[in-house]
Amino acid sequence: MSTPSPAPIPWNAFLAMPQSDFCALLGPVVEHSPWVAERAWAARPFADRDMLYRAMADVILGASDAEQLALLRRHPELAGQEARAGTMTADSQSEQGRLGLTALDAATVQRIETLNARYRERFGFPFIAALRLHGTLASVLQAFDERLRHDDATERDAALQQVCEVMRGRLTQTVLPPAPLPSPPVLTHTGIPS
């Protein structure tokens, strides 16, 4: 059983973190790829969580082909061996568990194993989907079928975008957005703030 994730850190506390704490907090946000957070540190300061996301996405999308491929290969397969062995990260366990991917019937396991094998053979890395964007397992399986029809370049781009979407969801669970600025006082017809 996975341990519950800690509460998201307030934005001002996040901004005040030294580099080592920043990297320790955000390193796990991209599956087994702490170098993304390490490189994103250079883009500080961040005005908001969207800018933080963009900086980390830019690191991923601007990485070398070899780094991108290694990043993609570090992700677990859907309902794959890591899921069955219970060795996925807590985030992946939670994400796959929400759609029932960690407790499937034998026929569905066989279908997903076949899709996983076809996909890995075709593209050289596991199928990655931001599961928070799917309401049902059927939706995930439909995306799986559709993406198997992509050419190599299109699917690599799609997989990297899905990694970024997974990261976006994990960032919302890790760092709270900045507090909204107070509204300016409304002046009455007399010019006195109400």
C-alpha positions in Angstrom: 0.0 0.0 0.0 1.4 3.4 -1.0 2.0 6.1 1.6 -0.2 9.2 1.2 1.4 12.2 -0.6 2.4 15.1 1.6 0.2 18.2 1.5 1.2 20.7 -1.3 3.7 23.3 -0.2 2.6 26.9 -0.1 3.9 29.0 -3.0 5.9 31.5 -0.9 7.6 28.6 0.9 8.3 27.0 -2.4 9.9 30.2 -3.8 12.1 30.5 -0.7 13.6 27.0 -1.1 17.3 26.5 -1.7 18.2 24.6 -4.8 18.7 21.3 -3.0 15.2 21.4 -1.5 13.7 22.5 -4.8 15.3 19.5 -6.6 14.3 17.1 -3.8 10.7 18.3 -4.0 10.3 18.4 -7.8 12.7 15.6 -8.8 10.0 12.9 -8.5 7.4 14.9 -10.5 8.9 13.5 -13.7 9.2 9.7 -13.5 12.7 8.7 -12.4 14.1 11.8 -14.1 15.3 14.3 -11.5 17.5 16.1 -14.1 14.3 17.9 -15.3 13.9 19.7 -12.0 17.7 20.3 -11.7 17.7 22.1 -15.1 14.5 24.0 -14.4 16.1 25.6 -11.4 17.9 28.0 -13.7 14.6 29.5 -14.9 13.8 30.9 -11.5 12.1 33.0 -10.3 8.6 31.7 -11.3 5.7 34.1 -11.2 3.2 31.3 -10.8 2.7 27.5 -11.1 2.1 27.8 -14.9 5.5 29.3 -15.4 7.0 26.5 -13.3 5.3 24.0 -15.4 6.4 25.7 -18.6 10.0 25.8 -17.4 10.0 22.1 -16.7 8.2 21.3 -19.9 10.8 23.3 -21.8 13.6 21.2 -20.2 11.8 18.0 -21.4 11.0 19.3 -24.9 14.5 20.8 -25.3 16.4 17.8 -24.2 18.5 15.8 -26.6 16.9 12.9 -28.5 18.8 10.4 -26.3 17.7 12.1 -23.1 14.1 12.2 -24.2 14.2 8.5 -25.2 15.7 7.6 -21.8 13.0 9.6 -20.0 10.2 7.9 -22.0 11.7 4.5 -21.2 11.7 5.2 -17.4 7.9 5.2 -17.3 6.0 2.0 -16.3 3.7 0.2 -18.7 0.0 0.4 -18.1 -1.0 -2.5 -15.8 2.4 -3.9 -16.5 5.0 -5.9 -14.6 5.8 -3.0 -12.2 2.1 -2.7 -11.4 1.8 -6.4 -10.7 5.0 -6.4 -8.6 4.0 -3.3 -6.7 7.2 -1.5 -7.6 5.8 1.6 -9.3 6.3 5.0 -7.8 3.5 6.1 -5.4 2.3 8.6 -8.0 2.1 6.0 -10.8 0.3 3.6 -8.4 -2.3 6.2 -7.5 -2.8 7.3 -11.1 -3.2 3.8 -12.5 -5.3 2.7 -9.5 -7.8 5.5 -10.0 -8.9 3.8 -13.3 -8.7 0.3 -11.9 -5.5 -0.6 -13.8 -4.1 -2.2 -10.7 -7.0 -4.6 -10.3 -8.1 -5.9 -13.7 -9.8 -9.1 -14.8 -7.8 -11.6 -16.7 -9.2 -10.7 -20.2 -8.4 -7.0 -19.7 -4.9 -7.8 -18.5 -4.4 -9.9 -21.6 -5.7 -7.1 -23.9 -3.4 -4.5 -22.2 -0.4 -6.9 -22.3 -0.9 -7.3 -26.0 -1.2 -3.6 -26.6 1.9 -2.9 -24.4 3.9 -5.4 -26.4 2.8 -4.0 -29.8 3.4 -0.5 -28.7 6.9 -1.1 -27.2 7.9 -3.2 -30.3 6.8 -0.4 -32.6 8.1 2.7 -30.7 10.8 1.4 -28.3 9.3 2.8 -25.1 6.1 2.2 -23.1 2.7 3.8 -23.8 2.4 6.9 -21.6 -1.0 8.6 -21.0 -1.9 11.3 -18.5 -4.5 9.2 -16.8 -6.1 12.2 -15.0 -7.3 13.3 -18.5 -9.3 10.1 -18.9 -12.6 9.4 -17.1 -12.6 5.7 -17.9 -10.4 2.8 -18.8 -12.3 2.5 -22.1 -11.0 6.0 -23.0 -7.4 5.0 -22.2 -7.7 1.9 -24.4 -9.2 3.9 -27.2 -6.2 6.3 -27.0 -3.9 3.3 -27.0 -5.4 2.0 -30.2 -5.4 5.4 -31.9 -1.8 6.2 -31.0 -0.6 2.8 -32.3 -1.4 4.1 -35.8 0.9 7.1 -35.4 4.2 7.3 -37.3 7.4 7.3 -35.1 7.9 11.1 -34.9 4.2 11.9 -34.2 4.0 9.3 -31.5 7.3 10.4 -29.8 5.9 14.0 -29.7 2.6 12.7 -28.3 4.3 10.7 -25.7 6.4 13.7 -24.6 3.3 15.8 -24.4 1.7 13.1 -22.2 4.7 13.2 -19.9 4.3 16.9 -19.6 0.6 16.5 -18.8 1.4 13.9 -16.1 3.9 16.4 -14.7 1.3 19.2 -14.8 -1.0 17.0 -12.7 1.7 16.1 -10.2 2.8 19.7 -9.8 -0.8 20.7 -8.7 -0.4 18.1 -5.9 3.1 19.3 -5.0 3.0 23.1 -5.0 0.0 25.4 -4.2 -0.6 28.3 -6.6 0.3 31.8 -5.4 -2.3 33.4 -3.3 -4.5 35.8 -5.3 -3.7 39.5 -4.9 -6.2 41.4 -2.8 -8.7 43.4 -4.8 -8.2 47.2 -4.7 -10.8 49.1 -2.7 -13.9 50.2 -4.5 -14.3 54.0 -4.4 -17.7 55.4 -3.7 -19.0 58.5 -5.4 -17.5 60.5 -2.6 -14.0 59.2 -3.4 -13.9 57.3 0.0 -13.0 53.6 -0.2 -15.9 51.4 0.9 
